[in-house]
């Protein structure tokens, strides 16, 4: 093929997923977007910085719900330009980013910086750019995540005041490029104003990124919190319009003492789940970018079919204006025709009312007929290039985790963030509870309830100081625990592996039953501090380094809340 007819989309060698995304977008998706004016209808053109940018977390909510305080709580320090108060203090969009030199960069300077993903924001004009700044500070969390604080959503008469720019459009731009959207509510203020309702409707296009945070939950007692949670679910169900509501995290995300601490355990577990979700963003950022590019490609393909269909139905000479109005009013018929002929689900189509509003200002004669070559290029991208990039993601995730572990081992101060401040301390989840109770103590923890365990052991008629599995089973099934859990307890307790339990092993089994009944997790490996003193001589310490059945690697090991870490 002559060089002047070669297809630039034929280049398919990718050194990394990020470089592959840039190349696929420029050579296969961007030509379709430009041909059918996608950027005027939906989303602005993507820059290289959009693919290489750090994960972004967008915080949205009414004023005084604790958005800025939440960021301050995560960073463990103030950032330049921070203002916290009960009144609407945050009147700007603030991007909190990492920089060795703390400072504040105004919006007009941000949008001309090619290394930042904010260049398309210049289209919203000076009225917005004067209300957009970047607060830069040296912080370990900000090395991998960027936070965006937003102005408080107005309520009552205040929401009628013009901000000077389209707030919902700016919010939509940030939502499209964010990895996570945190929608914050205050337990004392659950009303959803008209502006908040419009904001949520804008965010619905990215509902897979939304997480709900019910903040300041310690300011009400347990009964009131239950009612507040139910009221929030009812309100969100009406606004979101879906049978399933997004994940809701309940807690108080600040460093003050709890007013009502009856739900302390709940707050700790909810905080841990939320932090795990945020901490996973850098590892899954590439996958999210690939997912967003797939969504964008599907939308661009449908958009091209709509525009070309409108072009085909326009008359060549007379009656163009009346036909244009007819097509706009009957746009749903165009959608149905494309759905039927192309076998495309209606969920891939853009909102009809929004398309109608934009089409009223468009000249249909300038639309382009369908270019099959561009459509085939998109189909090839989704069927060949995307699976190839998907296969590269696990390797990059493994390399990221390996690099992260090496940096932590090489830097003694690394890992000192809100995500892991509690790890390997008595204040971690389960740090001195459940299986970890008794760590560091001279006395065997089982001795505290030994008297009642020994009484049951004597009643089971031991022979030569041991009870058989049949007698042990009769007593252990009274706990009503499932057989797989009881089987795990038996394996952990039968240290000498003789198929029977002596008095120490029986006491250990009952201690593990008690731990499970209290709602804690059981390990695959019995920690050193739970091994009966009479059995410790049976454990070959040299086996611990080679993956022994016993022992642990930390004073206060983390207890996982799922099966991925070997706990049941």
C-alpha positions as CSV (number, residue, x, y, z in Angstrom):
1,X,0.0,0.0,0.0
2,X,1.4,3.4,-0.9
3,X,2.5,5.5,2.1
4,X,-0.1,8.2,1.4
5,X,-2.9,5.6,1.8
6,X,-1.6,3.9,4.9
7,X,-4.0,3.8,7.8
8,X,-2.4,5.5,10.9
9,X,-4.5,3.2,13.0
10,X,-2.5,0.2,11.9
11,X,0.2,1.0,14.5
12,X,-0.6,-1.5,17.3
13,X,2.6,-1.9,19.4
14,X,2.0,-0.7,22.9
15,X,4.8,-0.3,25.4
16,X,2.4,0.2,28.3
17,X,-1.4,0.4,28.9
18,X,-1.3,4.2,29.3
19,X,0.7,4.7,26.0
20,X,-1.7,2.2,24.4
21,X,-4.7,4.2,25.5
22,X,-3.2,7.4,24.1
23,X,-2.4,5.8,20.8
24,X,-5.8,4.1,20.4
25,X,-7.6,7.3,21.2
26,X,-5.7,9.4,18.8
27,X,-5.7,7.0,15.8
28,X,-9.1,5.3,16.1
29,X,-11.5,7.2,18.3
30,X,-10.6,10.9,17.9
31,X,-11.1,10.9,14.1
32,X,-14.7,9.7,14.6
33,X,-15.3,12.3,17.3
34,X,-14.0,15.1,15.1
35,X,-16.0,13.9,12.0
36,X,-19.3,14.0,13.8
37,X,-18.7,16.9,16.2
38,X,-18.8,14.7,19.3
39,X,-17.1,17.4,21.4
40,X,-19.9,19.9,20.8
41,X,-22.5,17.5,22.1
42,X,-20.9,15.5,24.9
43,X,-17.3,15.8,26.2
44,X,-14.3,17.8,25.2
45,X,-11.3,16.2,23.5
46,X,-9.0,14.2,25.7
47,X,-5.4,15.3,26.2
48,X,-2.4,13.2,26.9
49,X,-2.4,14.5,30.5
50,X,-5.9,12.9,31.0
51,X,-4.4,9.4,30.5
52,X,-1.3,10.0,32.6
53,X,-3.1,12.0,35.4
54,X,-3.2,10.6,39.0
55,X,-6.6,9.2,40.2
56,X,-9.0,12.0,41.1
57,X,-11.5,12.0,44.0
58,X,-14.3,14.5,43.7
59,X,-16.2,15.6,46.8
60,X,-19.7,17.0,46.4
61,X,-22.3,18.0,49.0
62,X,-24.2,20.9,50.5
63,X,-22.3,23.5,52.5
64,X,-21.1,22.5,56.0
65,X,-21.4,18.8,55.5
66,X,-17.6,18.4,56.1
67,X,-16.1,18.1,52.6
68,X,-13.0,20.2,53.4
69,X,-12.7,18.7,56.8
70,X,-12.8,15.2,55.2
71,X,-9.8,16.1,53.0
72,X,-8.0,17.6,56.1
73,X,-8.7,14.3,58.0
74,X,-7.2,12.2,55.2
75,X,-4.1,14.4,54.7
76,X,-3.4,14.8,58.5
77,X,-2.5,18.4,57.9
78,X,-3.8,21.7,56.6
79,X,-3.3,22.6,53.0
80,X,-2.8,26.1,51.5
81,X,-6.0,28.0,51.2
82,X,-8.0,25.8,53.6
83,X,-11.0,27.4,55.3
84,X,-13.3,25.4,57.6
85,X,-16.4,26.7,59.3
86,X,-20.2,26.3,59.7
87,X,-20.9,28.9,57.0
88,X,-20.3,28.3,53.3
89,X,-16.5,28.8,53.4
90,X,-15.4,27.0,50.3
91,X,-16.5,29.2,47.3
92,X,-14.2,27.7,44.7
93,X,-13.2,24.5,43.1
94,X,-9.9,23.5,44.8
95,X,-7.7,20.8,43.3
96,X,-5.4,19.5,46.1
97,X,-2.3,18.2,44.5
98,X,1.2,17.1,45.4
99,X,4.2,19.4,45.1
100,X,7.5,19.7,46.9
101,X,6.8,23.5,47.3
102,X,3.5,24.3,49.0
103,X,1.5,27.1,47.4
104,X,-1.7,28.1,45.6
105,X,-1.8,28.2,41.8
106,X,-4.7,30.2,40.2
107,X,-7.0,28.8,37.7
108,X,-5.8,30.8,34.7
109,X,-2.3,29.4,35.2
110,X,-3.6,25.9,35.6
111,X,-5.4,25.7,32.3
112,X,-2.3,26.6,30.3
113,X,-0.1,24.0,32.0
114,X,0.2,21.0,29.6
115,X,1.2,18.7,32.5
116,X,-2.1,19.2,34.2
117,X,-5.4,17.7,33.0
118,X,-7.3,21.0,33.3
119,X,-6.8,22.6,30.0
120,X,-10.3,22.0,28.6
121,X,-11.7,24.0,31.6
122,X,-10.8,27.2,29.8
123,X,-14.1,27.0,27.9
124,X,-16.0,27.9,31.0
125,X,-14.5,31.4,31.0
126,X,-13.0,33.7,33.5
127,X,-16.0,33.7,35.8
128,X,-15.1,30.0,36.6
129,X,-11.4,30.3,36.4
130,X,-11.4,33.0,39.0
131,X,-13.1,30.4,41.3
132,X,-10.7,27.6,40.5
133,X,-7.4,27.1,42.2
134,X,-4.9,24.3,42.9
135,X,-3.6,23.9,46.5
136,X,-0.3,22.2,46.3
137,X,1.5,20.6,49.3
138,X,4.0,17.8,49.9
139,X,2.0,14.9,51.2
140,X,2.4,11.2,50.8
141,X,-1.3,10.5,49.9
142,X,-1.2,13.2,47.3
143,X,1.7,11.4,45.5
144,X,-0.9,9.0,44.2
145,X,-4.3,10.7,44.5
146,X,-5.6,14.2,43.7
147,X,-8.6,15.5,45.6
148,X,-11.1,18.1,44.3
149,X,-13.1,20.1,46.8
150,X,-16.2,21.8,45.4
151,X,-18.3,24.8,46.6
152,X,-21.1,23.8,48.9
153,X,-24.4,23.2,47.2
154,X,-26.8,26.0,47.9
155,X,-30.2,25.6,49.5
156,X,-33.3,27.8,49.8
157,X,-33.1,31.4,48.5
158,X,-29.3,31.1,48.0
159,X,-29.6,28.7,45.2
160,X,-31.3,31.4,43.0
161,X,-28.1,33.5,43.1
162,X,-26.2,33.1,39.8
163,X,-22.7,31.8,40.3
164,X,-21.5,33.4,37.0
165,X,-20.8,30.0,35.4
166,X,-22.6,26.8,34.7
167,X,-22.0,24.9,38.0
168,X,-23.6,21.7,36.8
169,X,-21.6,21.6,33.6
170,X,-18.3,22.1,35.5
171,X,-19.4,19.4,37.9
172,X,-20.1,17.1,35.0
173,X,-16.6,17.7,33.5
174,X,-14.9,16.8,36.8
175,X,-17.2,13.8,37.3
176,X,-16.3,12.4,33.9
177,X,-12.6,12.5,34.7
178,X,-12.8,11.4,38.4
179,X,-12.1,7.9,39.6
180,X,-14.3,8.3,42.7
181,X,-17.2,10.7,43.5
182,X,-17.9,11.1,47.2
183,X,-21.4,12.5,47.9
184,X,-21.4,13.8,51.4
185,X,-24.5,14.3,53.7
186,X,-24.8,15.6,57.2
187,X,-27.0,13.6,59.7
188,X,-28.6,16.9,60.8
189,X,-29.4,18.1,57.3
190,X,-30.7,15.5,54.8
191,X,-32.9,17.8,52.7
192,X,-32.0,17.7,49.0
193,X,-32.3,21.2,47.5
194,X,-33.1,21.8,43.8
195,X,-29.4,22.6,43.0
196,X,-28.3,19.4,44.8
197,X,-30.9,17.4,42.9
198,X,-29.6,18.8,39.6
199,X,-26.0,18.0,40.7
200,X,-27.0,14.4,41.4
201,X,-28.7,14.1,38.1
202,X,-25.5,15.3,36.4
203,X,-23.5,12.7,38.4
204,X,-25.8,9.8,37.5
205,X,-24.0,9.2,34.2
206,X,-21.1,8.1,36.4
207,X,-23.1,6.2,39.0
208,X,-20.5,3.5,39.2
209,X,-18.0,6.0,40.7
210,X,-20.4,7.4,43.3
211,X,-20.1,6.6,47.0
212,X,-22.4,8.1,49.6
213,X,-20.9,9.3,52.9
214,X,-23.2,10.0,55.9
215,X,-20.9,12.3,57.9
216,X,-21.0,13.5,61.5
217,X,-22.8,10.3,62.5
218,X,-21.5,10.5,66.1
219,X,-23.7,13.6,66.8
220,X,-26.8,11.5,67.2
221,X,-27.6,8.4,69.3
222,X,-28.1,4.9,67.9
223,X,-31.9,5.2,67.5
224,X,-31.7,8.5,65.7
225,X,-28.9,7.3,63.5
226,X,-31.1,4.4,62.4
227,X,-33.9,6.8,61.4
228,X,-31.5,9.2,59.7
229,X,-30.1,6.3,57.6
230,X,-33.6,5.2,56.6
231,X,-34.5,8.8,55.6
232,X,-31.4,9.2,53.5
233,X,-32.1,5.9,51.7
234,X,-35.6,7.1,50.9
235,X,-34.5,10.5,49.7
236,X,-31.7,9.0,47.5
237,X,-34.0,6.4,46.1
238,X,-36.3,9.2,44.7
239,X,-33.5,11.3,43.3
240,X,-31.3,8.5,41.8
241,X,-34.3,6.7,40.4
242,X,-32.8,3.3,40.7
243,X,-33.9,0.3,42.7
244,X,-30.4,-0.1,44.1
245,X,-28.8,2.7,46.1
246,X,-25.0,3.4,46.1
247,X,-22.8,2.2,48.9
248,X,-23.3,4.4,52.0
249,X,-20.4,4.8,54.5
250,X,-21.5,5.9,57.9
251,X,-19.0,7.7,60.2
252,X,-17.5,10.9,61.5
253,X,-14.5,11.9,59.5
254,X,-12.7,14.3,61.7
255,X,-10.2,14.1,64.6
256,X,-12.5,15.2,67.3
257,X,-13.7,13.0,70.2
258,X,-17.0,11.1,69.5
259,X,-20.1,12.7,71.0
260,X,-22.0,9.3,71.1
261,X,-19.5,6.4,71.0
262,X,-22.1,3.6,71.2
263,X,-21.5,3.0,67.4
264,X,-17.7,3.3,67.6
265,X,-17.2,-0.2,66.2
266,X,-19.5,0.5,63.3
267,X,-17.7,3.7,62.5
268,X,-14.3,1.9,62.6
269,X,-15.5,-0.8,60.2
270,X,-17.1,1.8,57.8
271,X,-14.0,4.0,57.9
272,X,-11.8,1.0,57.1
273,X,-14.0,0.0,54.1
274,X,-13.9,3.6,52.8
275,X,-10.2,3.9,53.2
276,X,-9.7,0.5,51.5
277,X,-11.8,1.8,48.6
278,X,-9.7,5.0,48.2
279,X,-6.4,3.3,48.7
280,X,-7.1,0.9,45.9
281,X,-7.6,3.8,43.4
282,X,-3.9,4.1,42.3
283,X,-3.7,0.4,41.6
284,X,-6.9,0.3,39.5
285,X,-6.5,3.8,37.9
286,X,-5.4,2.3,34.5
287,X,-8.4,-0.1,34.5
288,X,-10.7,2.8,35.2
289,X,-9.2,4.9,32.3
290,X,-9.7,1.9,30.0
291,X,-13.2,1.4,31.1
292,X,-14.0,5.1,30.5
293,X,-12.5,5.0,27.1
294,X,-14.7,2.0,26.2
295,X,-17.8,3.9,27.4
296,X,-16.7,6.9,25.4
297,X,-16.2,4.8,22.3
298,X,-19.6,3.2,22.5
299,X,-21.2,6.7,23.0
300,X,-19.2,8.1,20.1
301,X,-20.3,5.3,17.8
302,X,-24.0,5.8,18.6
303,X,-23.6,9.5,18.2
304,X,-22.1,9.1,14.8
305,X,-25.1,6.9,13.8
306,X,-27.5,9.5,15.1
307,X,-25.9,12.4,13.2
308,X,-25.6,10.5,10.0
309,X,-29.2,9.4,10.2
310,X,-30.3,13.0,10.7
311,X,-28.2,13.9,7.7
312,X,-29.7,11.2,5.5
313,X,-33.3,12.3,6.3
314,X,-32.7,15.9,5.4
315,X,-34.2,17.0,2.0
316,X,-31.6,18.1,-0.6
317,X,-33.3,21.4,-1.7
318,X,-36.6,22.5,-0.2
319,X,-38.2,22.3,3.3
320,X,-35.0,21.9,5.3
321,X,-36.1,24.1,8.2
322,X,-39.4,22.3,8.7
323,X,-37.8,18.9,8.4
324,X,-35.2,19.9,10.9
325,X,-37.8,20.8,13.4
326,X,-39.7,17.6,12.7
327,X,-36.6,15.4,13.2
328,X,-35.8,17.1,16.5
329,X,-39.3,16.7,17.9
330,X,-39.4,13.1,16.7
331,X,-35.8,12.2,17.8
332,X,-37.2,9.2,19.7
333,X,-38.2,7.7,16.4
334,X,-34.6,8.1,15.1
335,X,-33.4,6.3,18.3
336,X,-35.8,3.5,17.8
337,X,-34.8,3.0,14.1
338,X,-31.0,2.9,15.0
339,X,-31.7,0.5,17.9
340,X,-33.7,-1.8,15.6
341,X,-31.3,-1.8,12.6
342,X,-28.0,-1.7,14.5
343,X,-29.1,-3.9,17.5
344,X,-27.8,-1.3,20.0
345,X,-29.3,-1.2,23.5
346,X,-31.1,2.0,24.4
347,X,-28.7,2.4,27.4
348,X,-25.9,3.4,25.0
349,X,-27.9,6.3,23.6
350,X,-27.4,9.8,25.0
351,X,-30.3,11.5,26.9
352,X,-32.9,12.6,24.3
353,X,-33.8,15.9,25.9
354,X,-30.2,17.0,26.0
355,X,-29.6,16.0,22.4
356,X,-32.7,17.9,21.4
357,X,-31.6,21.1,23.2
358,X,-28.2,21.0,21.4
359,X,-29.6,20.1,18.0
360,X,-31.9,23.1,18.0
361,X,-28.7,25.3,17.5
362,X,-27.2,23.1,14.8
363,X,-27.2,23.3,11.0
364,X,-28.1,19.8,9.8
365,X,-26.7,20.4,6.3
366,X,-23.2,20.5,7.7
367,X,-23.6,17.1,9.2
368,X,-21.6,14.3,7.7
369,X,-23.0,11.1,6.2
370,X,-22.0,7.8,7.7
371,X,-18.3,6.8,7.1
372,X,-18.2,3.0,7.4
373,X,-14.5,3.0,7.6
374,X,-14.5,5.0,10.9
375,X,-17.2,2.8,12.4
376,X,-15.2,-0.3,11.5
377,X,-12.2,1.2,13.1
378,X,-14.1,1.6,16.4
379,X,-15.4,-1.9,16.2
380,X,-11.9,-3.2,15.7
381,X,-10.7,-1.2,18.6
382,X,-13.3,-2.7,20.9
383,X,-12.7,-6.2,19.7
384,X,-8.9,-6.4,19.3
385,X,-7.1,-3.4,20.9
386,X,-9.1,-3.3,24.2
387,X,-8.6,-7.0,25.0
388,X,-4.9,-6.7,24.3
389,X,-4.7,-3.7,26.7
390,X,-6.7,-5.6,29.2
391,X,-4.2,-8.5,29.2
392,X,-1.4,-6.0,30.1
393,X,-3.2,-4.6,33.1
394,X,-2.4,-7.5,35.6
395,X,1.3,-7.2,34.8
396,X,1.3,-3.4,35.4
397,X,-0.7,-3.9,38.7
398,X,1.9,-6.4,39.9
399,X,4.7,-4.1,39.0
400,X,3.0,-1.3,40.8
401,X,2.6,-3.3,44.0
402,X,6.2,-4.6,43.8
403,X,7.5,-1.0,43.3
404,X,5.3,0.2,46.2
405,X,6.6,-2.5,48.6
406,X,10.2,-1.7,47.6
407,X,9.8,2.0,48.3
408,X,8.2,1.3,51.6
409,X,11.0,-1.1,52.7
410,X,13.6,1.4,51.5
411,X,12.1,4.4,53.4
412,X,11.6,4.1,57.1
413,X,9.0,7.0,57.1
414,X,7.0,5.6,54.2
415,X,3.5,4.4,54.9
416,X,2.8,7.0,57.6
417,X,-0.6,8.0,56.2
418,X,-4.2,7.9,57.4
419,X,-4.7,4.7,55.5
420,X,-2.2,2.8,57.6
421,X,-1.7,4.8,60.7
422,X,-3.5,2.1,62.7
423,X,-1.8,-0.9,61.1
424,X,0.3,-3.1,63.4
425,X,-0.8,-1.1,66.4
426,X,-3.2,-2.0,69.2
427,X,-5.7,0.4,67.5
428,X,-6.0,-1.4,64.2
429,X,-9.2,-3.3,63.5
430,X,-8.9,-6.4,65.5
431,X,-5.4,-5.4,66.8
432,X,-6.0,-6.7,70.3
433,X,-9.3,-8.4,69.7
434,X,-10.4,-11.8,68.5
435,X,-7.5,-13.9,67.3
436,X,-5.0,-11.2,68.3
437,X,-6.1,-11.0,72.0
438,X,-3.2,-11.9,74.3
439,X,-0.4,-10.9,72.0
440,X,2.7,-9.8,74.0
441,X,1.3,-11.2,77.3
442,X,3.2,-13.7,79.4
443,X,0.2,-15.7,80.4
444,X,-1.5,-17.9,77.8
445,X,-4.8,-16.0,76.9
446,X,-6.8,-19.3,77.1
447,X,-6.1,-19.6,80.8
448,X,-8.6,-16.8,81.5
449,X,-11.5,-19.1,80.8
450,X,-9.7,-22.4,81.4
451,X,-11.8,-23.5,84.4
452,X,-15.0,-23.8,82.4
453,X,-13.2,-25.4,79.4
454,X,-11.7,-28.1,81.8
455,X,-15.1,-28.9,83.3
456,X,-16.5,-29.7,79.9
457,X,-13.4,-31.7,79.0
458,X,-13.8,-33.9,82.1
459,X,-17.5,-34.5,81.3
460,X,-16.5,-35.9,77.9
461,X,-14.9,-38.9,79.5
462,X,-11.3,-38.6,78.2
463,X,-9.2,-41.7,77.7
464,X,-5.5,-41.5,78.6
465,X,-5.9,-37.7,78.9
466,X,-7.5,-37.2,75.5
467,X,-10.9,-37.1,73.9
468,X,-11.8,-38.6,70.5
469,X,-13.2,-36.7,67.5
470,X,-16.6,-38.2,68.1
471,X,-16.9,-36.8,71.6
472,X,-15.5,-33.5,70.6
473,X,-17.9,-33.2,67.7
474,X,-21.0,-33.8,70.0
475,X,-19.9,-30.8,72.1
476,X,-18.6,-28.5,69.4
477,X,-21.7,-28.7,67.2
478,X,-23.7,-27.1,70.1
479,X,-22.1,-23.8,69.0
480,X,-24.2,-24.0,65.9
481,X,-21.2,-23.0,63.8
482,X,-21.0,-24.5,60.2
483,X,-19.0,-27.7,59.7
484,X,-16.4,-26.0,57.6
485,X,-15.7,-23.5,60.5
486,X,-15.6,-26.3,63.0
487,X,-13.3,-28.2,60.8
488,X,-10.9,-25.3,60.6
489,X,-11.0,-25.0,64.4
490,X,-10.2,-28.7,64.7
491,X,-7.2,-28.4,62.4
492,X,-5.9,-25.4,64.3
493,X,-6.4,-27.1,67.7
494,X,-5.0,-30.6,67.0
495,X,-1.4,-29.4,67.1
496,X,0.2,-32.9,67.4
497,X,-2.0,-34.2,64.6
498,X,-3.0,-37.4,66.4
499,X,-6.7,-37.1,65.6
500,X,-7.6,-36.4,69.3
501,X,-7.5,-33.4,71.7
502,X,-5.8,-33.3,75.1
503,X,-6.9,-30.9,77.7
504,X,-4.8,-28.0,76.4
505,X,-5.9,-28.6,72.8
506,X,-9.5,-28.8,73.9
507,X,-9.2,-25.5,75.7
508,X,-7.7,-23.9,72.6
509,X,-10.6,-25.2,70.4
510,X,-13.1,-23.7,72.8
511,X,-11.3,-20.4,72.8
512,X,-11.4,-20.4,68.9
513,X,-15.1,-21.2,69.0
514,X,-15.7,-18.3,71.4
515,X,-13.7,-16.0,69.1
516,X,-15.9,-17.0,66.1
517,X,-19.1,-16.6,68.0
518,X,-18.1,-13.1,68.9
519,X,-18.0,-12.2,65.2
520,X,-14.2,-12.2,64.7
521,X,-12.3,-14.0,61.9
522,X,-10.3,-17.2,62.1
523,X,-6.8,-17.5,60.5
524,X,-5.3,-20.2,58.4
525,X,-2.2,-20.1,60.6
526,X,-2.3,-20.4,64.4
527,X,-0.4,-17.4,65.9
528,X,2.5,-18.1,68.2
529,X,0.8,-16.6,71.2
530,X,-2.1,-19.1,71.0
531,X,0.1,-22.2,70.9
532,X,-0.3,-24.0,74.2
533,X,2.9,-23.8,76.3
534,X,2.9,-27.6,76.6
535,X,3.0,-27.9,72.8
536,X,5.5,-25.3,71.9
537,X,8.4,-27.8,71.9
538,X,6.6,-29.6,69.0
539,X,6.9,-26.5,66.8
540,X,10.1,-26.4,64.8
541,X,11.0,-22.8,64.8
542,X,13.1,-23.2,61.7
543,X,9.9,-24.1,59.8
544,X,8.4,-20.7,60.3
545,X,10.7,-19.1,57.7
546,X,9.8,-21.8,55.2
547,X,6.0,-21.3,55.4
548,X,5.2,-23.3,58.6
549,X,1.6,-23.9,59.7
550,X,2.2,-21.7,62.7
551,X,3.5,-18.3,63.5
552,X,3.0,-14.8,62.2
553,X,5.1,-12.0,60.9
554,X,4.0,-9.0,63.0
555,X,3.2,-8.1,66.6
556,X,-0.3,-6.9,65.7
557,X,-1.1,-8.6,62.3
558,X,-4.0,-7.3,60.3
559,X,-7.2,-9.3,60.4
560,X,-8.8,-9.2,56.9
561,X,-12.6,-8.9,56.6
562,X,-12.8,-11.2,53.6
563,X,-11.4,-14.5,52.4
564,X,-8.6,-13.0,50.2
565,X,-6.1,-13.1,53.1
566,X,-6.8,-16.6,54.3
567,X,-9.3,-15.9,57.0
568,X,-12.8,-17.5,57.4
